[in-house]
Amino acid sequence: MKSVPTLLLFLLVSLFPVAQAQENRVIHHDLEVWLTPEMGGIRVEDHITLPAPLTLVEFNLHAALNPVTTTHGAMLSAPEKLNSTIPVEHYQLQLSQPGRKISIEYGGRIHHPLDTLSQGYTGGRETTPGLISTEGVFLSIGSHWFPVIENSLLSFTMKIHLPHGWSAISQGEPLADGNGWREFIPQDDIYLIAAPYHLYTQATPVAEAQVYLRSDDPQLAESYLAATGRYLSLYQELLGEYPYSKFALVENFWESGYGMPSFTLLGPRVIRLPFIVHSSYPHEILHNWWGNGVYVDYASGNWSEGLTTYLADHLLKEQQGKGAAYRRNSLQSYADYVAKSDDFPLSKFRGHHGEISQAVGYAKSMMFFHMLRLQLGDRLFIEGLRHFYTNNRFRHVGFKELQQAFEAISQQQLGDIFEQWVRRSGAPALKLSNTSASKTEAGYRLTGQLQQSQSEAPYQLKVPIFIHIEESEAPLQRTLIMDKRNLEIDLLLQQRPLRLSIDPRFDLFRRLDPGETPATLGQLFGAHKLTLVLPSNASKPARESYRNLADSWSKGQSDIEIRWDSELEQLPDGRFIWVFGAENRFTPLFDPVVEKLPGEKSQKMQQRSIAVSRRHPRNPQISIALLSIQPLRAASGIARKLPHYNRYSYVLFEGEEPSMQFKGQWRTANS
């Protein structure tokens, strides 16, 4: 993901309120930077070249940096404090006569500890606006470590002084002496990442592949270097010229997933997961076209995450024949996490703040691009993307420019589609009823009623249907045009219909029917009314361990209640429920699904940690789950890892680490 801290998203919205305002305002920074990680300190000399002569220059800077100007005849005003989540001050630099060159020197301490960004009870991602420490350095526009001049893009050269054995990474290409970076392509940020690194490089036909690791690991580096070459070539052929001279994988000192121009900053555990190099990694490479090649006008909605997800995560699954399953999982994520009260339109999506924003800004947006591709066809869809990229490189643009690009290529009016899926919140829900098949003189007649059952106004839909017919393995495929609440289905067929499936390949963005999805752990992680049931007959250490987990999940969550199993005669009907502990009196409710888990029955509950879900026995609209932890020392690891398996019905772990052994989903009925 091109994930950025909350403050940075706010800044990008406020600094670029009109996307085209900054096209001709490229400011060049010639920086020399001294970093002292043990002090959290930074000192900078910045010689700035303006695009046109000015007598007044206004900029914002971190309040701890105390700037002075060395520009002849210039005066720097007293700072004005800004209302911000970090200390930022606004300055005015008055010049004695119009000029394009100004110089500013400043220094101080930037040390904002990692904080957790979350929308759920299980915690969230760690982030910081800026941090200089002995573990590493992370600086971006969010920390205001350089003078931020509004409504402008920038270029830079940056010479960097570091402790012995440290390396620094930024966008662009290295200086000739290797002690800094430069980038003359218009940028919207200057990143400065530093730590003790081992550097690996490899030439590719597109750009140099680089890997920066915090420990020596040639085998890991080789896997990323090879993947970099493959995916750069793939996307350059698909979309157009790669805009930078390198792409680097950089290991961060906390778990992150940041996509910057010409590099990505991933966490130490993430990069060592074997599947990441062929899942999340191509996503980050693609962000150099979407988000870091064409910039996002955040004020009108972040389109880049959905488009990148569609052309990376979804495309790779589609090539493996798993596109429909990926789309179903995306729709399931939306159903699990996004209640009507939490929903918002794509035009309001700024960035990833948790599961709710991800389900809208990634999953719904991805489905929008899928529907657009199905309407236009592959050729026009790809030509529209190439047109959009070519005409908007290094500009801040939004959904409006996407619409203009696809309309120009397809010669179709797409205003209604963009209005419905981009600027409207919610999703259609489909219900099929009164289906029947009857014999006619010419063959068979298939009838039924399709209803949009959501409470909101009807959507204009193109609903794909499959008709499974007698003596044929391949179903008939049709598309129903639906622009009102109810649609009467009346089809004449030559052969006897056996089954009618509505959107069986999940090509339409909609709220899934409960019968289309299995019980999953994500339904509990996204629940608004949740009960945690503790085992009163467990050992004292187990009771304490489960109670600690329950307390951490319920902290600050008014809709989570904690109960002991001895207090309940039966599980509540109207709430999602976690049943903690193999000794819990409600654990036998899970026997039918525990029997289906891999392994010997005696091992399932005694020698492993398991989380397994099922439908509530008295309310199939709600899911319940059992969590049994063995050994108890695995509890903190389970709490950390379990939310990452939200799409699964069950997951089994072993050991204190713990390590995942099995995961899966229960089978469900078709659409």
N, C-alpha and C positions, 0 to 999 in steps of 0.2 A: 504494500500500500504506500501511496505517497502521504504518509501520516505525518502531521505536523501538530505541535502543541496548540492548545486552545488559544493562548495569547497571540500566536503567530497567525492563526486563522482570523482573529479579530483585526489584526493589523492589515492583513491582505485585503480584507473587506473595506477598511477605512482608508487605506492608502491609495486604492485604485477604484474609486467610486464610479468612474466612467472609464471603460476599458481603453478607449482610443485616446484618452487625454495625454497619455505618456508616450505615444509612439515616437515622437521626435525629441523626447527628453531623456537622453541617455547620458548619465553622469559617470565620469571615470574617477575611480579611487586608486591612487598610488600609495599603498600602505606598507609600512614597516612595523612589524609586530614582535614584541618581546613577551614570552610567556614564562611565568614562574609557578608551576603547578603546586609546589609545596606551600605556597602562600595564597593560592587561589588568585594570583595576580596577573595583570595584563598592562602593558604600556604600548601605545600606538602613536605613530606619526602618520597623518593622512593628508596627502596633497591632492586636492580635488580639482578636477577640470569640469566646468559647467558647460552645458550645450550652447549658452548664449550669455553675453555680458549682463550682470546684475549688480545692483547696489545693495540689495538685501537678500540674504540667504537664511532660510529657516530650517532647522533640523531638530531631531529628537535623539537623545542619547541616554544611556543608563546613568542613573543619578549618582552612582559611586565613582564615575570616571573623571569628573572635574576638568573639563576641557579649557584650554587656552588657545588663542590664535597667534600665529607668527606671521600673519598676512600684514604687510606694510600698510599702515593707515586704517586698519580695520578695528572695529570695537565689538566685543561680544557682550550681549545683554545679560542681565541677571536671569538665572533660570526660572522657568515657570513649571511647577510640578503638574504632571498629567495624572488623570484618574486611570490607573492601570493596576494589574495584578502584580507587577513588579515595579520597583521605583524607576520611573522614566521622567526626564526633564526636557522641556522645550526651550530652545535657544534661538536668538536672532543675531546674525552676524551682519553688522552694518559696514559697508565698504565706502571709502572716501570718494571713489569714482567707479563707474561701471567696470566690471572685470569678470574674467572667466576662471581665474586661478585663486584658490584659497587654501590655506594650510591650517590644520588643527592638530594639536598634541593633547593627549589625555592618558590617564592611567588610573588604576584602582583595582578593586576586587570584585569578581563575579562568581558567586557561589550560591546557587539555588538548589538545595537538595532535591533528590528525586521525590516526586509525589505521585499518588495513584489516581488515575483518571478512570472513572467507572460509572456505569449506569445500572449495575446489578448488585445482588447481595454477595456474590462470590469474589468480589474484588475486581481489579481491572489492570490496565497497562500503566507502567511507570513512565513518567515523562518529566522533563525539566525545560524551562525557557533558556537556561544557560548555566554551565557548570565548568569551573576550572579546578581540578583536583589532581592528586597524585595517581588516581586511577585512570584519568583521561580528561580530555577537553571536548566540550560540545558547545559551540557558539553558532547562532544564526540570527536573523533579523528579530526573532522573538526576544532575544536578550539585549537588543539595542547596543551591541558591542561596537558598532561603527555608526557614524552619523547618518541617520535615516532621513532622507529628503523626500517628502511626499510627492505622489503623482509623477513618478519617474522610474525608469529602468536604469540599470547601471552596468558598467564593466569595471575590471580591476586588474591590477598587478599587486602581489602581496609577498613581500620578503618576510620570512618567519625565523625567529631565534628561539631555539628549544633546548631543553636539557639534553645531555649526551645520551645517545641511544634512542631518542624519540624521533618520530616522524609525524608530519602533518599532511592532511588531505583536504582538498577543496575541489570545487568544480574547475573544469578547464584542463590546462596542461602545465607541467612543471616548468619552473624557471631553468635557465641553462645550467646554473650551478646546483640545482636540485634542492635549494633552500627556500622554496616558495612556489606560488602558483599564479597563473594569469588566465583571464578569460575576457575576450573582447566581444563575444556574442552577448547581446543584451540579456541581462539577468534581473530577477526580482529579489535576490538575496545574495549574501556572501557567507558561505559556510566555512567554519574552521574547526576541524576535527583533529585531535592529536593524541598520541599514546606511544608507548614502545611497541613497534610493529616489526614483523618479518614480512618483507615484500617479495611477491612472486609476479612475474610478467610473462606475457606471451603475445606475439603478433597475431592478428586475425585479418582477414580481407577487408574488414570494415573499420576497426579501430583497435587500439591496444587493449588487451584484457589485463587487468591487475587484480591482485588479491592481497589484502593487508590483514594478517592474523596476529593475535597477541602471543601466540606460542608457535614454535616451529612445527609445521604439519604439511609437508610437501604433497602427500597423497590427497588430503582435503583440498589444498589449493589447486591441484591438477584437475579435480572434478569440476570446480567452478570456472577455471580458465577455459576448459573445453566447452562447457555449457555456454559461457559468454559468447564465444565465437559462433556457435550454432544459432543462438537466439538473436544476436545482432543481425546475422544474415537473413534469418526468417523475417524479421520485422522490417528490415530495410527493403527487401523485395516486395513485401506486402503493402507498405505504407509510404515509402520514400526515404530519402537520404537520412542516415543517422547524423544528428547535428553536432556531435562532439568527437574529440580525438581519442578518448579513452572510455572504458567503463570499468569501474572498480567495485569489488566486494570488500567492504570494510567491516571488521568485527568491532562491535560496540562493547562498552563495559557494563551495560545493562541490557535486558531483553527489549528489543525494539524492532520496528519494521519501517524504517524511513527510506524514502526514495528522493534523492537529490539529483540535480543535473550532473550526469556522468558518473555517479556512484550511488551505492546503496549502503545503508548503515543497519546491519542486522545483529541481533543478540547472540551471545556465545553458545547458548543451548540450541537456538533455532538453526544456526548454520550447520550444526553437526547432525541434525535429523536427516536421514538419508533421502527422504522424499522432497525436501525443500528445494533442492537444486533443480527439480523438474516441476515445481508447483509455484511457490511464492517467488522464487528467484526470477523466472521469466516475467512475472508480473512487475517486478521492480525495474527490469531492463526496459520493458515497454513504456514505463512512465517517462522515459526520455523522449518519447513522441507525445504522449498525453500527460500534461501536467508540468513537464520540464522542457518540452519542445514547443508546444502550444500551452501557454499559461492559462490558469483558471481565473475567470472573473467571479470570485467567490460571492460577491453581492447578488449575483443572479443564479447561483447554484453551482455546486461542484459536479460537473459532468464526467470528470476524468476517471474517478474510481470505478464507476459502472462500466465505462467504455474499456478501461484497462482490464477489468475483471472478465469482460466478455471476450476480448481478443487474446487473453492469456489463460487464465484459469479455466474458463469454459471451453475455449478453442482446443486446448490440449486434451480435455476430457472428451470432447466431441470427436477428435481424431482417434481416440481409443474406443469409440462406440458407446461412450458413457454420457453423452450430452444430455439426454432426457433425465437421467438420474441426477446429474448436477443441477438441472433446472428444478427438479422436484425438491432437492435439498434446499435450494435457495428459497423456493416458495414456502417450504416448511419452516425455515428460519424466520420469515416474515410472519407466518401464522403463530409461531411460538412466542415471539418477543414483542410484536407490535400490536398493542391494544388500540382501540379506536381513539382513546383519549391521548395516546402517545404519538399518533401518526402525524406526518407532515409531508408536504409535497417535495418533489426533487428540487424544485427551485429554492427551497430553504435548507437544503443539505450543504453543510460546510466541510465536515470532516468526521473521522471515526472517533466517537467518544464512548462507544460501548456497543452492546449487541443491538439495541434499538436503532441507533443511527446507522449501524452496518447493514441491518436488514433492509433499511430504506435506501440508503445512499449507494450500497453495493448491489444487493440482491434485486430490488425493484428496478434500479437503473440498468443493471445487466439485462433484465427481462425486457425492458423498453427497447434496448438496442437489438435484442433478438427479434422482437415483433417487427421492428422497423426493417430489419434485414429480410424477414419473411415477406413483407409487403413489397419491398423494392426488388428483391432477388439479389443473388450474390454479386453479380457484376456491377450493378448500380450502387449497391451498398459499399463495395470496396472503392469504386471510383469516387463516391461521395466522401469517403474517409480521406482519400489521397488529396482531393480538392480542398477539403477542410484543412488538412495539414499544410499543404503548399501555400495557401493563402493567409494562414494565421500564425506562422512560426514566430515565436518570441513576442506574441501579443497576448494580452489578457482578454479572453473571449468567453462567451457563455453558450447556453442552449440556443439562443437566437442565431448565432453564427453557424452552429451545427445545422439548424433547420434551413438556413439560407444555402448552405453547401449542398445538402441533399436535394433541395428543391431545384437548384441550378442544374444538377446532374440528371435528375430524374424527370424534370419538367412536370412534376406533380405538386399540388398544393398540400402541404403537410401541417398546416396550422392547427387543424382540429386534433390531429394525433398528438402534437406537442402540447397543446393546451390540456388535453385530457390526462396524459400520463406524466407531464412535467409539472404542471401548475395546479393540479388537483390532488388532494390526499385521498387515501383509501384504496380499496380494491373491489372489483366485482366478486360475487360469490354465485356459483351456478348450481341449480337444482333441477334434476331430470325426474319427470313423473309421468304417469299415465301412458307408458309405452305399450304398444301392442302391434302385432303383425297379423295380417289377414290375407287370405288367398284371393286373387283376382283373376279375371280371364287372361290377362297378359302376364301375370306373375304374382308379385306380392306387394302389399302396401304396408309401409312402416309408419306409424304415427306416434306422437308423444308431445309432451310440453316441456320446454326449457324455460326456466325462470331465473332472473337475476334476483337473488333473495336478500341482498344487502339492503340495509335501511336507507342508504343514500340513493340519489337519483341514478337511473340506469346509465350504463356506459354504451358507447358505440363499439361493438365487438365483431371480430371475425373469428368465429368459434370453429376450430377443427374437430371433425368427428370421424370415427372409424366405425364401419359397419361390417361385422364379421358374418360371412355368408356361408351357406352350406356348400360343402365340397370344394372349398377354396381356402388355402392357407393364408393368402394375402387378403387383408381387409380392403373394402372400398373406402376411399378417402373423400370426404366432402368438406366444404367450408360453409358454415351458416352465417349469414349477415344478420346481426342482432342489434337493433338500436332502440329497443323499448323493453319494458319490464318482462313481458312474456312473449314467447315465440312458439307458434304451433309448428311442429315438425310433421311433414307429410311427404313421404318419399315413395316413388314407385320403383320396384326392383324386379329383376328377372329371376333371381334366385332367392330362396328362403333365408331371411335374416335370422341369425342366431343370437347376436349380442350387439348392442349399441354402446359405444364408448365416447365420452365427451372429453376432448382434449387429453387423450391418453399419453401423449409425449410431452405434456406440460409446456406447450408453446405459448400459452396465454398467461399474462400476469393476473392472478386471481387468488382469493382466499381458498385454500384447499378444504375439501370436505373431510371431516374426521375419518371417514372410511378410506381415504386415499393415503393416509399417513399412519405409521405405526406409533405406538407410545415411544417417546424419546426422552432422554435426560434433559434436552433443551426445553421441552415443554414445562419442566419444573423450574429451570433456571430463568425462564421468562415469565413465570406466574406472578400475578398481582396479589393473589390470596394464597398464602402458603402456611402449612402447619408442619413443624418438625416434631416427630414423635420419638422420645428417648426410651431406652430399655431399662426399666426399673429393676429387673432381676439380673442384670449384668454385674460383673465384678466391679469393685470400686474404681480401679484404674480405667476400666472401659466406660463406666458412667461419667467419670471426669473428662475423659477424652472426647466423648460424644457431646457432652455439655459444652465444652470449650468450643468445639466446632459450631454447635448451634448458636452459641453466644456471638461468635465472630460473624456468622451469616446474618443474624438478626440485628446486629448493631446498626442503628440509624434507619432501620426498615420497620415502619409502623404496621405494615401489612403481613408481617411474619409473626406467628405465635409458636411458642414452645410448650409442649405438653409431655408428660410421662405416660407411658402406655397404661399404667395402673389407673390413671384418671379417666380413661375412655372405655366405654362399652363397645363402641364401634368407631370406625374412622368417619370423620365428618364428610358429608356428601358434596358440599359446595366449594371445597378447597383442594388445591393440589397438595400432595403430602409426601414428605420424606420419612420413611421408617428407618431409624438408625439401629443397627446391631442385630446380629444373628439371634440373640437372646430375646428380642422384642416379641411380645405376645401376638403381634400382627404379622410376624415374618411368615407363618404358614400360608398367608394369602399369596405369597410369591412362589410357592412350590411348583405350580404348573409351568412357570417360565424358567425357574431355576433348573428344572429337569432338562430344559432345552440347551443349557449352556454347555460348552465344551468341557471335557474332563470327567473324572470320577465324581460321583455324588458326594462322597465323603470328603473330597478335597475342596469342593466348591465354596463351602462356607467356613471351613476351619483353617485352611492353609493359604488362602488368597484373600485379597480385598476385592469385593465385587460391588458394582452399582448396576442394578437391573430394574427396568421400568415395565409397567403394564397399565392397562386401562383400569380405572376405578371400578370395582365390582358392581356398584349401584349407579354409576354415572359415567357412561362411556365417553362423554365429552371431556373428561378430566383424566389426567394421568397421575399415578402414584409410583414411587420408586423406593427400593430397598438399598441401603448403603451399609455394608458390613466391612469393617477394616481389620485385617490380620496381616502382620502384627500391628499393635497399636502405635508403634513408633513410625508407622507409615502415614499417620493421620495428616501431618503437615504437607507431605508430598501429594497425598490424595486431594486435599483441599486445593492445592495449586494446579494440579493437572486435570482434574475431573471436568472443569468447565470447557476444556479444549475438545472434549468428546461429546459435545452437546447434540450433535446430529444422530448419535447412536442410541439404540434401545438398551444396550448393555455394554459393559467394559469390565475386564478382569485384569487385576494387577498382581504382581508377585514381589515380595521382598520389602525392605525398608525404604528403598529409593523413592517410590516403587517403580517397577518397569511394567509397561503394558504388555499383556500376553494375548488377549483376544478382545475383539470388539465387533459389533454387528448391529443390524436392524432386523426386527421381526418382519415377516412377509405381510403384505397388505393386499386388499382388493384393488382391482383396476379402477380407473376413472369411470 
